[in-house]
Amino acid sequence: MQASLNAPLLFSGLFAIALLTSVGLKIWLSLRQMRHVSQHRAQVPAEFETSVSLASHQKAADYTLAKTSFGIFGLLFNTAVLVGWTLLGGLSSLNQALNPWLPVAEHPLAQQLLLLFAFTTLGGLIDLPFSLYQTFVIEARFGFNKMSLKLWLSDLLKSSVLGALVGLPLAALMLWLMGSLGNRWWIWAWVVWMAFNLLMLVIYPTWIAPLFNQFKPLDNPELVARVNALMARCGFSAKGFFVMDGSRRSGHANAYFTGFGSAKRVVFFDTLLEKLTPDEVDAVLAHELGHFKHKHILKRIVTMFAISGLGFALLGWAATQVWFYAGLGVEPNFGAPNNALALILFLSVVPVFSFFIAPLMSVSSRQHEFEADAYAKTQTSGLALRQALLKLIEDNASTLTPDPVYVKFYYSHPPATQRLARLAA
């Protein structure tokens, strides 16, 4: 009995230690990044002196400093919100407030869906000021935001409605599986989750993305011929080549290869086509094809499924432990399902612990980028890819002098100096 009484306290202590450690580490990394970028703001790195102006270099430094300092504030605020939901009893209070309206004992599935909906809605409302500031202050200050408030509100409404239409039925299915299939429910829930993600790879490019952006067929015959030749040379086919009106929302430029199976398509931002030559567009696309050639996408999907399978198994075990709820400040429903509470708590606290393995995922991602660059160099021009990267780095205000330790934790792409050095070699 004593051990069972101590279990919630021990878990509370473990969670508090992990939370404080992760927050402290994140702040330390951010301060390192800000200090390193500030120290190198006054001079363009030697290897970029002939290709990047001092004004562009300083703009990138200032942009990085603004985003990082705002990120620290957001981190502290979100940490306080997480503590409020968990250790201070916010989630438990929300659950108890909803029970008189829709008793969980009488309407278990409906009440749990209402709890998920209320928690998600409140979380979205809390995040709104940060999204607004990021878009209309920071991005606008550096000339990247092209959105009007009307378009921003339209996107918010569309994403909210779409999230409800897709998320609520999926959540209802998950809750039903949790409550109906015994201790092994998590296996079936994992299968459903995998199937859902694979389905989204197929339907997102053709059904969901067009709700937010216009996709027009690429109407440059010369460029279409070049891209077709590159795809054939690399052994790929696509359903079509499209130009996306990315300039409606942002000044950032990009291109991507999306979809799954017969739904694969090549998408260029209109901002990218305005800035790059045909040779450079070829090189950027070849880089994206390199990810498919090296099966990076498949490897990421397999990794995601493996991690999610482990997560579902862990959730299946934790959801049956009273200390899991009590240790996180939640009074479970006695004699009624706690599946929604378990889902919310698990998804809230797992990022606290998983942050410590982030460098392992980042190093793998950076290695994939090097491999894709090397593939692009064999299929197109290494010089064209270097020139394209330089334009994108300058255009997107990516700092040329990130802190090396910060890079190891956060960067999914190698720093520009490393990528260009390898391409030059």
Protein Blocks (a to p, Z undefined) as FASTA:
>chain_A
ZZmmmmmmmmmmmmmmmmmmmmmmmmmmmmmmmmmmmmmmmpccfklmmmpcfklmmmmm
mmmmmmmmmmmmmmmmmmmmmmmmmmnommmmmmmmmmmmmcfklmmmlmmmmmmmmmmm
mmmmmmmmmmmmmmmmmmmmnopaccdfklmmmmmmmmmmmmmmmmmmmmmmmmmmmmmn
ojmlmmmmmmmmmmmmmmmmmmmmmmmmmmmpccdddfbfklmmmmmmmmmmnopacfbd
cdddfklmomcdcdddedehjlpccdddfklmmmpcfklmmmmmmmmmmmmmnommmmmm
mmmmmmmmmmmmmmmmmmmpmklmmmnopacdehiafklmmmmmmmmmmmmmmmmmmmmm
mmmmmmmmmmmmmmmmmmmcfklmmmmmmmmmmmnopafbbcfklmmmmmmbdcfklmmm
mmmZZ
